[in-house]
Amino acid sequence: MTEAIQRPDAYIDDDGAVAIRAYAIGHCSRSLWAALNEIDHEGFSDYIETIFAEGHMHEEAVRHQLVSEGADIRDQYEVTLWVIPGELKIVGHLDGYIDNWRQIWENKALGKDGFRRFQNVGFDAYPNYPWQISVYMIATQWPALYTVKSRDSGEVIRFVLDKPPITQDEINAKAIGVYTAYKNGEMPLCDPERWQCGWRFLHDELEEDEQIHTVEDPYIEAASGALMEVREQQKILKDKADELRDDILKLPVGKHDVGEFLVEIKTITSRRHDNKKMIEAGLNPDDFKKESESTRLEVKNKGEK
């Protein structure tokens, strides 16, 4: 079992300070408050523990790859970011320092679907990740090399972050909000729920009269926006394709050598049922229809009719 599972998301450290785990700072504020108050959570399944264990194995594979490229990597190193000196801190463990590249290194290992999601929208697929790496970057004042490895194909995504994706002000505000709620004995408001939250039973429910099902999933939001952009590009491309097709169809029927391309224009005859004639013959057209089901997806901007 990894340290991330052994230690709570938030706890009172031996020095008396409130400590929030770096991997958990992006979690819902209410779940962090619950961890501080030692409220029992639903815990991790054996499957999740296996995923954490596999993560270390894949981390070593990426480490060997980086070392073969000349990276001088120091082993995992504890990082502490003090928010209120002596009172509130965020703690975590880096995957490594690459001293000769002057970069900190963080690696994630994802399954087939998770890796595809990250390829599609990056950090929007895993909103906890940018919070964690931002803590490390702010604490060390170093840029970061970020790697994401597919546990299935072995493919690795890598990129360099020159500045933290989450600002220090945002991190401080989040941590202080949890700290203040804990000190005042008041449960804070829910942030958007995060994947595998162990305290889902504390989260707010939808109002009974609410007609729209609210989905707190940043990946679905990002994927919806990306799909709209792709469809807009498809529309533009289709319009352009129709224009070009009309121009080419000015040629007569037949085969044409147009330089680098061979263009063939031919007339195709298709047959379909004539419903009127079928009725006149005493037949019901509906008897000859074949039913099928398909899924229709509609995505539009809020307020758009």
N, C-alpha and C positions, 0 to 999 in steps of 0.2 A: 504494500500500500504506500502511495506516495505521501510526501509531506503535505501536499495540497489537500489531501483527504483527511490526514491525521489531525490537522489543525483547523479550527473553526474559521469561517470567513472573517469574523471579527471577534476580538477577545481582549481581556485585560492582561497585559504582559507582566513579566516578573518585576519590571521597574515601575509598575503602577500606571503606565500610560495605556490609553486606549489604542489598540493596534488593529488595523484593517489590512487584510491580505491584498497584495497588489493585483492578483488574479481576480479578486472579488470586488474591487472598488467600482467597477462598472455594473455590479449587480443592483437590484432594486434596494433602495434605502431601507425599506421596511424589513427586508430579509437580513440586512446587516444589523439593524436594530434588534431583531429577534435573536441573532447569533450572540450579540453582546449580552442579552438578557438570558442566555442559556435556555431558550425555548427549544424543545425537542423538534427536530426536523425529520422529514421523510427519509433522508439519507440517500446514499448512492447505491444503485443496483450493482450486482456483480459485473454486469456488462460495462458500466461506466468505469469501474475500477480496472477492468481489463484494458480499456482504452487508454487510461493514464499510464499503465505499465507498458503498453505498446509504444506510447509516445516517447519513452526513454530509449527504446530500442531504435526507433527511426531517427531520433535525435543523434545517436551515435553514427548512424549511416551518413547523415548530412555533415556531421563534424569531420568525419574522415575525408569526405569530398572537399570540404573547405581547406583542410590541412594540406591535401594534395595540391591545392592551388596556391599554397604558400602562406595560409593564415596561421598566425601564432596565437592559439586560443587558450586562455586561462580557463580552468574549470569553473563550475557554477560558483557564484559569489553572492552573498547576502547583500541586499540593497535596502537602505532605510531612507525614506523621505519624511522629514519632520514637518508637520503642518502647524502644530502648536508646540513649541519646544517643551519637552518634559511632560506633555499632556496628551498629544495626539500624533500618531505616526502611521505611515503606510509602509509595509514591509514585504519583501519578496526575494526571489532568487533568480538571478540572470542565468541564462543558459551558458553564457560566457562573455569574456572580454577578448576582442581581437586586437591585441596591443599594436602590432605593426600596421594595421589598417586604421587604427584609432576609431573603432566601432564596437558598440555592444552588439551581442548577437542573441536573437530570440527565434526559436523554431517551434512550429506547430506541425502535428501529423494528423491528417484527416482521412476519413474513408472516402469512397468513390463519390457519393452524393455531396458530402461536405466539401470536398475538394472542388467539385464542379460549381457549387454555390460560391465559393471564394473566387474562383476564376471569373464568374459572372459579375459580381458586384464588390469584391474585395472585403474590406472591414465591415461593410453594411451587413454581410452575412453573419458575422460574429461580433456584435457591438461591444463585447467585453474586451476583446483583443486590443483595440486602440487605447483604451484606458490603461491597461496593464503596461504596454510598451511606453506610453507617455510618462508614467511614473518613473520607469527606469531611466528614460532619457533626461528627465528633469533632475533626477537625483544625481546622475553621473555627469550631466552636461556633455554627453557624447552623442553623436548620431548613431543610428541603429541599422544593422543588417538584419532584415526580416526574411525568414525562409519558411515556406509551407510545403510539406512533403505529402504526396498521395501514398497512403498505406497500400493501395492496390497496384498502381502502375509504377510507382517509384519516381514519378515526375516531381520536380521541385520548382516552385515559384520562388523567386528571390528579388528583393528590391531594397533600396536604401532609403531610410527616412532621415531627412536633414533637420526637420523640426517636429516636435511632438504633435500628433493629430488632435490631442485633447490638451487644452491650455492648462497652465498651472492654476489659474483662477478658477476654472471649472472643477478641477480636481479638489482644490481647497474647499470650494463651496459645498461640494458633495460630502466630503469627509466631515466638515464642520457641522453640516446639517444633521448627519447621523449622530455625531458626538453630542450636539446640543439636545437632540431628542432623547438620547440615552440619559443624559444628566438630568433632564427635566421629567423623566419618567413618562413621556408622551410618545405614543407610536406615530412615526412620521407617515406622510402620505405615500402612496404607492408610486414608484417610478414605473416606466414600462417594464413588464415582466421579462425575465431573462430565461433562456433555455435551462432546463433541469434545476429550476428553483426548488430548494428543499422546503420552502415555507409557502407553497401555493395556497394553502388553506387560510393564510392571512390576507391574501390579496382581495381587492375590491371586486364585487360581482357586478354584472350589468344590471341596470335598472329593469324592473319587470316590464315597463311599457316601452323600452327601447327597441326600435324596429331594426336598426342596423347592428349587426354583430361586429363588435370592435375587436380587431386582431392586432395585438401588440407584437408584431414581428417585423423588425427593420428589414430583413431580407425580402419579405413579400412586398413591402413598400418600395424598396429599391428595384426589385424585379418588375413590379408593375410599371414603374416609371421607365425602366429600360425597354420593356415590351412596347410601350407607347411610342418611344423614340424609334424603335426598329420598324414598327408598323408605319410610322410617318415616312421613314426613308423608303419603305416598300411602296407606299403610295406614289412618292415622287418618282421612284424608279419605274413603276408601272406606267405612269403617265408618259415618261420619257420613252419607254419601250413601245407604247402604243404609237407615239409620234414617228419613231423610227420605222416601225412596222408599216405604217401607212405610206411612208416614203418609198419603202422597198416594194410594196405591192403595186406600185405604178408600173412595174415591169409586167410583161405578159406571162401567161401560164407557160411553164416549161423550166428547163434547167439553164442556169446562166453562170458563166465564168466571170467573176468580178474581181480578178486579181488574186488576192490571198484567200478568197472564200469562194465556195460554190453555193449558189442560191437556187433552191428549187421551189417553185410555186405550183401547186396542184389543187384541183377541185375535189373535195371529198363529199360524198353523198352519205347522209345519215338517215336512219329510219326511226320513227317514233309512232306511238299509238295515236290514231285520230279518234279522240273521244266522241266527237259528233257522229262519226260513222258507226262506232261501236254501239252507241245508244240507238241509232236507227236500225241496227241489226238485232236489237233486243238484248244486248249485252250490257252488263254493269261495269264501267271502267275501273271502279274501285276493287273489283274482284281480281284484277290483274296487277294491282299495285303491291309492291314489296316494301314492308315497313323496315326501317332501320333507325338506330339511335346514334346520336353523336353529341359531343359536349361542346357547347358554345361558350367562349370566354369573351367577356366585354370589359374593357378597362377604359375609364375616362377620367378627366379631371373633375374634382369636386365642384359642384355648381353647374357643370355642363349637362344640358338636357339630352 
